[in-house]
Each structure stands twice: as C-alpha cells, then as structure tokens.
C-alpha cells in the first residue's frame, strides 16, 4: 500500500511541476493498479503492485523494440521516457549472482533434488525477486542449477 501512496505523491508533484510525461504515465499506472484491485476485489499487496509495474515496463520495452524496427524514433523516445518513470518505483535490480544465491537457498529449503522440483523452487524464490529480475531469467538460472 505504501508504494501506491508514493506513486500518488509523485503524480501530484508532476502535476504541480507540469511534467506531462510523468503525469500521464503515473495516471496510467494508478488506473492499472485500480483495475487489478477491482479484479481481485481487494487492495493489492506490495508484491502485486510491483508485478503490475513490472508488466507495464515489459510492455514499454516491447513497444520500444517494435517502434525501432518501424523507424519511429518519436514513439521510441516517448516509450523510453515512460519506462524511465515506471522504473523509479521498482526496487534495485538483482545481479545474477544475487539471484543464484536466492535460488540456492530456496533449493536447500525445499530439498530440491533435480528438475522435478523446479516448481517448488520457483514458488519459493519468486516472491523474493518480483520486480527485481525477470522471472524468465530466474527460471533459466534455476533450471541450470538443478541440472537441466
């Protein structure tokens, strides 16, 4: 909940400063968060809020890639500016070494023996790394460490 309050505060500041890019990006973010709350019929947890922000970041990254291929530098710049605003609310990214360390701890906690325990390991790790590293990358590292 505190992250949502921080986002609202940043939106008010952007409004006062006349920062249109930040303002529109944060309005969109708050709208998405509100829609997720309606879907779940409850307030979002910190982890769910981070997951929503992460999803919006991924969408921006994909758009940037497509716009670059299409030669639309104007839209690339817009998407990059929005991505920068969204990233302000994500925690500091994890290095691969830090991710490997968390995976190793999770493997010990669940007693993972091989690839068959990948689901258990991922279930243990993901709440700790949400918004800090891509889940796909965590999955790749876990498979590698489990001998896959």
Phi, psi and omega in degrees: 000323182297329179293321179296320178296320178297319179296317179297320178296318178295325178294317178297319179295319179296323178296315179296323183274351180073027179274095187293321181296310180297316181300310182293323179294316181289327175297316178298315179300312180297324177296315178297318178298318179297317179297322177295321178295320179295316179301315182274351181058035177195170176288146180283147174281170177302317181297317180293323177296315179297322179297320179295316178298317180299319178298316179296323177296316179298320178299318179296318181297318178295318179298318179301316180299313181294319181293325176297315179298327181274358179072030181256076182300326180297317180285329176299314181299319180297313181295322178295321178296317179294320179299319179298319179297314182295321182296339178300334186261000176267147176292165180302136182296148177274144172280166179295325179296318178295319178297316178300321179297315179295322178295317179300316179298316180297321179299319179292319182296321182265356180067041183296133181251335183186195183300333180298340181262011182304316180301317179297317181294315181297320179298325180283322187277317190304318178299333182278339187244359182305128179083355183250339177202149182295133181300326178298319180292321177298318179299316179299315180296318181296317178300315180300315183288334179273002175093022181258000000 
